[in-house]
Amino acid sequence: MRRKMIAALSAAATLFCAAPAVFAADYPTHAIKMLVGYSAGGPTDTIARVVAERMSRELGQSVVVENKPGAAAAIATNDVMKAAPDGYTVLVTSLSLNVNPLLYPDRYDYDPVKAFEPICNFTNNPLVVVTAYDSPYKDMKSLLADAKAHPGKLTFGSSGFGGSAHLAAEMLSAMAGLDMVHVPFKGNAPALKETIAGRISFMFYPSTGIAQYVKSKQLRVLAVGTNEPRPDFPGVPTLASLGYDGFEEGAPWIGMLAPAGTPKAIVDKLNKAAVTALHTPEVSQRITDLGSVVIADSPEEFKAFLIKDKQRWSDVIKKGNVAAKKPK
């Protein structure tokens, strides 16, 4: 009797341990929810939708993008962090994943690498400085000159406190000795809308999707945050050429993560689908046309990148003397 009981328990334990592998083999059996912590139409949302559409075909199940903007993407981040680690709820985010705990250690007490399973870094998105096409600033030098001559006059928009646009502008302000006013929004898209309307002096914006506004003469690109000039913005100087280095390293990324504890087999399956999607000619060309650079790395490479990225933004926050404020 005792031997039968031991055998039964052993069989149950074997089945329990094998369950994740069995589930992973069947995964996915229904739609996957992809949360984005930024508003629809912004760079992160745009890239997420391009990749999600192709991933749906690769996985044989719908990958549905759901926007949950606010609190510098923390709402979506927290929802995914608390979700079941079964691969059916994933997060597509950017540098806020690392920046939020740096700015608000009491409010966001998590380690980005330990709280999530990195899946794939989709893209890198170089920053550009933009202003309304009919603004008085026809080049970067005129904007900087006006900012120096009139402290507190110029305004710059961002996707929210601690976002890439905010930190880049604070970094420029510190380097050039400027006093400018930060106007945060719930996402890059609404901030860009106000910049186009001329109600915001300028903003740093990921190069994703900017070309269409430049072509239609709604925006003017004053500078690019890369070490080398960009062929898609001919004649536009780099910030480095104007004496302001370090902006290329601060270019925002867009990547996908799952809750901690998600089985490796599921993480690997999601990674394979994402990498395959990113390398298909139509998706790759679409992303290039948007002004982004395809990364398509492995979970291990993405994890290593996140560790370095955390240190990079810690340095930027200190260098820019960015003081934490209560998120709205």
C-alpha positions as CSV (number, residue, x, y, z in Angstrom):
1,M,0.0,0.0,0.0
2,R,2.8,2.3,1.0
3,R,4.7,1.6,-2.2
4,K,1.6,2.3,-4.3
5,M,1.1,5.6,-2.5
6,I,4.8,6.6,-3.1
7,A,4.4,5.6,-6.7
8,A,1.3,7.7,-7.1
9,L,2.9,10.7,-5.4
10,S,5.9,10.3,-7.6
11,A,3.8,10.2,-10.7
12,A,1.8,13.3,-9.6
13,A,5.0,15.2,-9.0
14,T,6.4,14.2,-12.4
15,L,3.1,15.3,-14.1
16,F,3.2,18.6,-12.1
17,C,6.8,19.3,-13.2
18,A,6.1,18.5,-16.8
19,A,3.0,20.7,-16.9
20,P,4.7,23.9,-17.9
21,A,6.5,22.1,-20.8
22,V,3.1,20.6,-21.9
23,F,1.4,24.0,-21.7
24,A,4.3,25.6,-23.6
25,A,4.0,23.1,-26.3
26,D,0.4,23.9,-26.8
27,Y,0.9,27.7,-26.4
28,P,-0.8,29.8,-27.6
29,T,-4.3,28.5,-27.5
30,H,-6.0,31.9,-27.5
31,A,-5.4,35.6,-28.0
32,I,-2.4,37.3,-26.5
33,K,-2.8,40.7,-24.9
34,M,0.0,43.2,-25.6
35,L,-0.2,46.1,-23.2
36,V,1.4,49.5,-24.2
37,G,1.8,52.2,-21.6
38,Y,1.6,55.0,-24.0
39,S,-1.2,56.6,-26.1
40,A,-2.3,55.4,-29.5
41,G,-0.3,56.9,-32.4
42,G,2.9,57.4,-30.5
43,P,6.2,55.6,-31.4
44,T,5.9,52.7,-29.0
45,D,2.3,52.1,-30.0
46,T,3.1,52.3,-33.7
47,I,6.0,49.8,-33.5
48,A,4.0,47.5,-31.3
49,R,1.1,47.3,-33.8
50,V,3.4,46.7,-36.7
51,V,5.1,43.8,-34.9
52,A,1.9,42.4,-33.3
53,E,0.2,42.1,-36.7
54,R,2.9,39.9,-38.1
55,M,3.4,38.0,-34.8
56,S,-0.3,37.0,-35.0
57,R,0.4,35.2,-38.2
58,E,3.5,33.5,-36.8
59,L,1.8,32.3,-33.7
60,G,-1.6,31.4,-35.2
61,Q,-3.4,33.5,-32.6
62,S,-4.3,37.2,-32.4
63,V,-1.9,39.5,-30.6
64,V,-4.1,42.4,-29.5
65,V,-2.6,45.7,-28.6
66,E,-4.2,47.5,-25.7
67,N,-3.2,51.1,-24.7
68,K,-3.0,52.0,-21.0
69,P,-1.3,55.4,-20.9
70,G,-0.5,57.4,-17.8
71,A,2.0,57.7,-15.0
72,A,4.9,57.4,-17.4
73,A,3.7,54.0,-18.6
74,A,3.6,52.7,-15.0
75,I,0.0,51.6,-15.2
76,A,0.6,49.1,-18.0
77,T,3.9,48.1,-16.4
78,N,2.2,47.2,-13.1
79,D,-0.6,45.4,-14.8
80,V,1.8,43.1,-16.6
81,M,4.1,42.7,-13.6
82,K,1.0,41.3,-11.7
83,A,-0.4,39.2,-14.5
84,A,-0.3,35.5,-14.6
85,P,3.1,34.3,-16.0
86,D,1.5,32.2,-18.8
87,G,2.5,34.3,-21.9
88,Y,-1.0,35.7,-22.5
89,T,-0.2,39.2,-21.2
90,V,3.0,40.9,-22.3
91,L,4.3,44.4,-22.1
92,V,5.8,46.5,-24.9
93,T,7.5,49.5,-23.4
94,S,10.6,51.7,-23.5
95,L,13.0,53.4,-21.2
96,S,10.4,54.2,-18.5
97,L,10.8,50.5,-17.4
98,N,14.2,51.5,-16.0
99,V,13.7,55.2,-15.4
100,N,10.6,54.9,-13.1
101,P,12.4,53.0,-10.3
102,L,15.3,55.4,-10.6
103,L,13.1,58.5,-10.2
104,Y,10.6,57.0,-7.8
105,P,12.3,54.2,-5.8
106,D,9.5,54.3,-3.1
107,R,6.6,54.3,-5.5
108,Y,8.1,51.8,-8.1
109,D,10.1,49.4,-6.0
110,Y,11.0,46.7,-8.6
111,D,14.1,45.5,-10.4
112,P,13.2,45.6,-14.2
113,V,15.2,42.5,-14.9
114,K,13.9,40.5,-11.9
115,A,10.3,41.6,-12.2
116,F,10.0,40.6,-15.9
117,E,11.3,38.1,-18.4
118,P,12.9,40.0,-21.2
119,I,11.7,38.6,-24.6
120,C,13.0,40.8,-27.4
121,N,14.2,44.4,-28.0
122,F,12.3,45.4,-31.2
123,T,13.9,48.6,-32.2
124,N,16.1,51.6,-31.4
125,N,14.6,55.0,-32.1
126,P,17.1,57.9,-32.5
127,L,15.8,61.2,-31.1
128,V,15.3,64.3,-33.2
129,V,14.6,67.9,-32.1
130,V,11.5,69.2,-33.7
131,T,9.5,72.5,-33.8
132,A,6.4,73.7,-35.7
133,Y,7.2,74.3,-39.4
134,D,6.2,77.9,-39.1
135,S,7.9,78.6,-35.7
136,P,10.4,81.4,-35.4
137,Y,13.2,78.8,-35.0
138,K,14.6,77.8,-38.4
139,D,17.7,76.1,-36.9
140,M,19.0,74.8,-33.6
141,K,21.3,77.8,-33.1
142,S,18.4,80.2,-33.1
143,L,16.4,78.1,-30.6
144,L,19.4,77.9,-28.3
145,A,20.1,81.6,-28.6
146,D,16.5,82.6,-27.7
147,A,16.5,80.2,-24.8
148,K,19.7,81.8,-23.4
149,A,18.5,85.3,-24.0
150,H,15.0,84.7,-22.4
151,P,15.3,82.3,-19.4
152,G,12.0,80.5,-18.7
153,K,10.4,81.5,-22.0
154,L,10.8,78.3,-24.1
155,T,8.7,75.3,-23.5
156,F,9.4,71.7,-24.4
157,G,6.9,68.9,-24.5
158,S,7.3,65.2,-23.6
159,S,5.4,62.0,-23.1
160,G,5.5,62.5,-19.4
161,F,8.0,63.2,-16.6
162,G,11.0,60.9,-16.9
163,G,10.3,60.0,-20.5
164,S,13.0,60.1,-23.2
165,A,11.9,63.5,-24.5
166,H,12.0,65.0,-21.0
167,L,15.3,63.5,-20.0
168,A,16.9,64.5,-23.3
169,A,15.7,68.1,-23.0
170,E,16.9,68.3,-19.4
171,M,20.3,66.9,-20.5
172,L,20.5,69.6,-23.2
173,S,19.4,72.3,-20.7
174,A,22.2,71.2,-18.3
175,M,24.8,71.1,-21.1
176,A,23.9,74.5,-22.5
177,G,23.0,76.2,-19.2
178,L,19.4,76.9,-20.2
179,D,16.3,77.6,-18.2
180,M,13.3,76.1,-20.0
181,V,9.8,75.0,-19.0
182,H,8.8,71.3,-19.2
183,V,5.2,70.6,-20.3
184,P,4.4,66.8,-19.9
185,F,1.6,64.9,-21.6
186,K,0.2,61.4,-21.4
187,G,2.2,60.1,-24.4
188,N,4.3,61.4,-27.3
189,A,1.4,61.7,-29.7
190,P,-0.4,64.5,-27.8
191,A,2.8,66.3,-27.1
192,L,3.7,66.2,-30.8
193,K,0.2,67.6,-31.7
194,E,0.8,70.6,-29.4
195,T,4.2,71.1,-30.9
196,I,2.8,71.1,-34.4
197,A,0.2,73.6,-33.3
198,G,2.9,75.9,-32.0
199,R,1.7,75.9,-28.5
200,I,5.0,74.1,-27.4
201,S,8.3,75.7,-28.5
202,F,10.0,72.4,-29.3
203,M,10.4,68.8,-28.2
204,F,12.7,65.8,-28.5
205,Y,10.9,63.1,-30.4
206,P,11.8,59.5,-31.5
207,S,12.4,59.6,-35.2
208,T,9.6,57.1,-35.7
209,G,6.9,58.6,-37.9
210,I,8.4,62.1,-38.1
211,A,9.1,62.1,-41.9
212,Q,5.5,62.4,-42.8
213,Y,5.1,65.6,-40.8
214,V,8.2,67.0,-42.3
215,K,7.1,66.2,-45.8
216,S,3.7,67.8,-45.2
217,K,5.5,70.9,-43.7
218,Q,3.9,70.6,-40.3
219,L,7.3,70.1,-38.5
220,R,10.8,71.3,-38.9
221,V,13.7,69.1,-37.7
222,L,16.3,71.3,-36.0
223,A,18.9,68.6,-35.0
224,V,19.3,64.8,-34.8
225,G,20.5,63.0,-31.7
226,T,23.0,60.7,-33.6
227,N,26.7,60.9,-34.0
228,E,26.4,60.9,-37.8
229,P,23.9,62.8,-40.0
230,R,20.8,61.0,-41.0
231,P,20.1,60.6,-44.7
232,D,16.3,60.9,-44.1
233,F,16.9,64.4,-42.7
234,P,19.4,65.9,-45.2
235,G,21.2,69.1,-44.1
236,V,20.1,68.7,-40.5
237,P,23.0,68.9,-38.1
238,T,23.7,66.4,-35.3
239,L,23.7,67.6,-31.7
240,A,27.2,66.2,-31.5
241,S,28.4,68.6,-34.3
242,L,27.0,71.5,-32.3
243,G,29.0,70.5,-29.3
244,Y,26.4,68.4,-27.4
245,D,27.5,64.7,-27.1
246,G,25.9,61.7,-25.6
247,F,22.4,61.8,-27.2
248,E,22.9,58.8,-29.4
249,E,23.5,56.6,-26.4
250,G,20.2,57.9,-24.9
251,A,18.1,56.9,-27.9
252,P,14.9,55.2,-26.6
253,W,14.3,51.5,-27.3
254,I,11.1,49.6,-27.7
255,G,11.0,46.0,-26.5
256,M,8.7,43.3,-25.2
257,L,8.7,41.6,-21.8
258,A,6.6,39.0,-19.9
259,P,5.9,38.7,-16.2
260,A,8.6,37.0,-14.1
261,G,8.2,33.3,-13.9
262,T,6.9,32.9,-17.5
263,P,8.3,29.5,-18.7
264,K,11.4,29.8,-20.8
265,A,9.8,27.7,-23.6
266,I,7.0,30.3,-23.9
267,V,9.5,33.2,-23.8
268,D,11.5,31.5,-26.5
269,K,8.4,31.0,-28.6
270,L,7.5,34.6,-28.3
271,N,11.0,35.7,-29.1
272,K,11.1,33.5,-32.2
273,A,7.8,35.0,-33.4
274,A,9.0,38.5,-32.8
275,V,12.4,38.0,-34.4
276,T,10.8,36.3,-37.4
277,A,8.3,39.2,-37.7
278,L,10.9,41.9,-37.5
279,H,13.1,40.2,-40.2
280,T,10.2,39.8,-42.7
281,P,10.9,42.3,-45.6
282,E,7.6,44.1,-45.2
283,V,7.9,44.7,-41.4
284,S,11.6,45.6,-41.7
285,Q,10.9,48.1,-44.4
286,R,8.0,49.5,-42.6
287,I,10.1,50.1,-39.5
288,T,12.9,51.6,-41.5
289,D,10.4,53.9,-43.3
290,L,9.2,55.0,-39.8
291,G,12.8,56.1,-39.0
292,S,13.5,53.3,-36.5
293,V,16.3,50.7,-36.5
294,V,15.5,47.0,-36.1
295,I,17.3,45.2,-33.2
296,A,15.5,41.8,-33.0
297,D,17.8,40.3,-30.3
298,S,17.5,37.3,-28.0
299,P,16.1,37.2,-24.5
300,E,19.6,36.9,-23.1
301,E,20.9,39.9,-25.2
302,F,17.9,42.0,-24.2
303,K,18.5,41.2,-20.5
304,A,22.1,42.3,-20.8
305,F,21.0,45.5,-22.6
306,L,18.5,46.4,-19.9
307,I,21.2,46.1,-17.2
308,K,23.4,48.6,-19.2
309,D,20.5,50.8,-20.0
310,K,19.6,51.2,-16.3
311,Q,23.1,52.5,-15.5
312,R,23.0,54.8,-18.5
313,W,19.8,56.5,-17.4
314,S,21.0,56.7,-13.9
315,D,24.0,58.7,-15.2
316,V,21.7,60.9,-17.3
317,I,19.4,61.7,-14.4
318,K,22.4,62.7,-12.3
319,K,24.0,64.7,-15.1
320,G,20.7,66.5,-15.9
321,N,20.0,67.0,-12.2
322,V,16.5,65.7,-12.7
323,A,14.5,65.9,-9.5
324,A,11.7,63.4,-9.0
325,K,8.1,64.8,-9.1
326,K,4.9,63.1,-8.2
327,P,3.5,61.3,-11.3
328,K,0.0,62.4,-12.3
